[in-house]
Amino acid sequence: MTPESDFSDAEIEAGRRLFAGEWGFLSAASSVASLPPGQGLEVAFAGRSNVGKSSLINALTGRRSLARTSNTPGRTQELIFFRGAGPLVLVDLPGYGYAAAAKSKVSAWTRLIHDYLQGRAVLGRVYVLIDARHGFKSADDTILDTLGKVAVSHQIVLTKCDQVSAADLSACVDATKAALKKRPAAFPETITTSSHTGAGIPELRAAIARLLSERTRPVNMHRSG
């Protein structure tokens, strides 16, 4: 179900090279004031609690424990920044929706996420992760509303696709496409992934490499003629 045809072999290879180097922890922020200086290009991963953000970041970078994973919703309580050798920075956002924490803390995380999305100049794209087993929920609509208002590039990534049947995955993709028709600011294509099997990971890497190339391409200042 992943749109492999959207990426050439060269783009798949560029994505592999982008994530092949060393990756490490850069910073953690529990408030807007504690955000690291904006440098390079940031790509953020948002989603409901326990949707698989940390696992996806580990799969992208080929590191088993770069991002901390947990079966307990709400484990990630800060914005976590990771950086490789190049200008790309990955951001693991706190999960929204249900979390095993006090409502006041969940509310604080939610405000932090929305403040970050609205005011981060170096934020190039947000990948909104949706659990393929459950599909869209009302909490996802809230984050997509914010992304649409602030005009931040965003795309849906379905996670845990190995845990559903082919028929159920197809139905989830169709439902996602239908929901996105009401959201012209979002990418219409959906990338389906599994951090466990690696399905869709090369395509997601290629998409990020393409974004980085577009954002860092030199601007020709000379006029023709």
FENURCOR-V371748 format. One record per residue. N is the residue number from 1. RES is the residue in one small letter. PHI is phi in degrees with one decimal (* if undefined). PSI is psi as a letter, one per 40 degrees, with the letter a starting at -180 (none if undefined). NEAR is the number of other ideal C-beta (glycine too) atoms within 12 Angstrom. Layout:
n: <N,N>
res: <RES,RES>
phi: <PHI,PHI>
psi: <PSI,PSI>
near: <NEAR,NEAR>
This chain:
n: <1,2,3,4,5,6,7,8,9,10,11,12,13,14,15,16,17,18,19,20,21,22,23,24,25,26,27,28,29,30,31,32,33,34,35,36,37,38,39,40,41,42,43,44,45,46,47,48,49,50,51,52,53,54,55,56,57,58,59,60,61,62,63,64,65,66,67,68,69,70,71,72,73,74,75,76,77,78,79,80,81,82,83,84,85,86,87,88,89,90,91,92,93,94,95,96,97,98,99,100,101,102,103,104,105,106,107,108,109,110,111,112,113,114,115,116,117,118,119,120,121,122,123,124,125,126,127,128,129,130,131,132,133,134,135,136,137,138,139,140,141,142,143,144,145,146,147,148,149,150,151,152,153,154,155,156,157,158,159,160,161,162,163,164,165,166,167,168,169,170,171,172,173,174,175,176,177,178,179,180,181,182,183,184,185,186,187,188,189,190,191,192,193,194,195,196,197,198,199,200,201,202,203,204,205,206,207,208,209,210,211,212,213,214,215,216,217,218,219,220,221,222,223,224,225>
res: <m,t,p,e,s,d,f,s,d,a,e,i,e,a,g,r,r,l,f,a,g,e,w,g,f,l,s,a,a,s,s,v,a,s,l,p,p,g,q,g,l,e,v,a,f,a,g,r,s,n,v,g,k,s,s,l,i,n,a,l,t,g,r,r,s,l,a,r,t,s,n,t,p,g,r,t,q,e,l,i,f,f,r,g,a,g,p,l,v,l,v,d,l,p,g,y,g,y,a,a,a,a,k,s,k,v,s,a,w,t,r,l,i,h,d,y,l,q,g,r,a,v,l,g,r,v,y,v,l,i,d,a,r,h,g,f,k,s,a,d,d,t,i,l,d,t,l,g,k,v,a,v,s,h,q,i,v,l,t,k,c,d,q,v,s,a,a,d,l,s,a,c,v,d,a,t,k,a,a,l,k,k,r,p,a,a,f,p,e,t,i,t,t,s,s,h,t,g,a,g,i,p,e,l,r,a,a,i,a,r,l,l,s,e,r,t,r,p,v,n,m,h,r,s,g>
phi: <*,-78.8,-75.3,-59.1,-65.5,-73.9,-125.2,-79.0,-60.0,-65.5,-70.8,-62.1,-68.2,-62.1,-65.3,-62.0,-65.5,-59.1,-102.1,-79.5,-78.4,-74.1,-126.3,-151.8,-66.4,-106.2,-167.0,-131.4,-131.3,-105.5,-154.2,-61.5,-65.5,-97.6,-64.5,-70.3,-56.9,-75.2,-135.5,69.4,-129.9,-100.6,-122.6,-109.1,-120.2,-117.1,167.5,-64.3,-54.7,68.3,-81.5,109.7,-63.9,-63.7,-64.0,-67.9,-62.5,-63.1,-67.3,-61.6,-89.4,68.7,-115.6,-71.6,-136.6,-62.2,-100.3,-71.3,-111.2,-158.3,-82.7,-93.4,-57.3,90.3,-66.2,-78.5,-114.3,-137.0,-80.5,-107.7,-109.4,-125.5,-136.4,-100.5,-77.7,-99.1,-83.3,-82.1,-123.0,-101.1,-124.6,-95.2,-87.4,-58.9,-69.5,-101.6,87.0,-63.9,-153.3,-81.3,-155.1,-63.2,-59.6,-65.1,-68.4,-60.4,-62.7,-65.1,-62.9,-62.2,-63.2,-62.5,-58.6,-67.4,-64.4,-62.4,-63.3,-82.5,-125.0,-99.6,-66.1,-88.8,-74.7,-89.7,-162.0,-118.1,-96.6,-93.2,-88.6,-124.1,-69.4,-62.6,-75.7,-121.6,72.9,-64.5,-128.4,-61.8,-62.8,-68.4,-59.9,-62.5,-69.5,-68.8,-60.7,-62.3,-62.6,-66.6,-68.6,-91.9,59.0,-92.7,-55.9,-150.0,-146.0,-88.2,-122.7,-84.7,-111.2,57.7,-70.8,-74.5,-97.8,-128.3,-72.5,-60.1,-67.2,-67.7,-65.7,-61.2,-65.8,-66.5,-62.4,-63.2,-65.1,-65.4,-60.1,-63.9,-66.4,-74.3,-62.0,-87.5,-129.3,-63.1,-76.1,-89.1,-60.6,-74.1,-85.1,-116.1,-101.3,-98.4,-138.3,-142.9,-68.3,-76.8,-95.4,88.2,-61.0,80.8,-66.3,-58.8,-70.3,-67.0,-59.5,-63.2,-62.9,-70.5,-63.9,-64.3,-59.9,-61.4,-63.7,-67.1,-77.6,-107.4,-65.7,-60.2,-89.5,-78.0,-90.1,-92.4,-88.7,-81.4,84.0>
psi: <e,h,g,d,e,e,h,i,d,d,d,d,d,d,d,d,d,d,e,d,a,h,i,i,h,d,i,h,h,e,i,d,d,e,i,i,h,h,i,a,h,h,h,i,h,i,i,i,h,f,e,f,d,d,d,d,d,d,d,d,e,f,h,d,f,d,h,h,i,i,e,h,h,e,d,h,e,i,h,h,h,i,i,a,d,a,e,h,h,h,h,h,i,i,i,i,a,h,i,g,i,i,d,d,d,d,d,d,d,d,d,d,d,d,d,d,d,d,e,h,d,e,h,d,i,h,h,h,h,h,h,d,d,d,a,i,i,d,d,d,d,d,d,d,d,d,d,d,d,e,f,h,h,i,i,h,h,h,i,f,e,e,e,i,i,d,d,d,d,d,d,d,d,d,d,d,d,d,d,e,d,e,g,e,e,i,h,d,i,h,h,h,i,h,d,d,e,e,h,e,d,d,d,d,d,d,d,d,d,d,d,d,d,d,d,e,h,h,h,h,e,h,i,i,none>
near: <29,30,20,21,12,21,26,16,13,14,27,27,17,26,32,25,23,34,37,20,17,15,28,19,24,26,23,23,30,22,17,21,11,17,29,25,16,22,18,26,32,41,45,42,48,46,43,38,35,29,44,42,47,38,38,46,46,27,36,42,38,24,26,15,18,29,34,23,27,20,13,17,28,27,24,40,30,30,37,36,37,37,29,32,17,23,23,38,38,46,43,44,45,41,43,38,31,21,28,19,23,12,13,11,20,25,16,23,34,31,20,32,46,29,24,40,36,22,18,32,18,26,36,32,39,41,44,48,47,45,39,40,23,28,29,34,25,16,29,35,23,22,41,35,22,31,35,23,16,23,16,34,27,39,39,43,50,47,45,34,36,26,22,25,13,15,12,23,31,19,19,31,32,19,23,37,25,17,24,28,13,16,26,13,23,34,28,21,26,40,40,39,43,30,37,19,18,22,29,42,35,33,34,47,39,33,39,46,36,30,31,31,23,18,23,18,11,9,8,7,6,7,5,5,3>
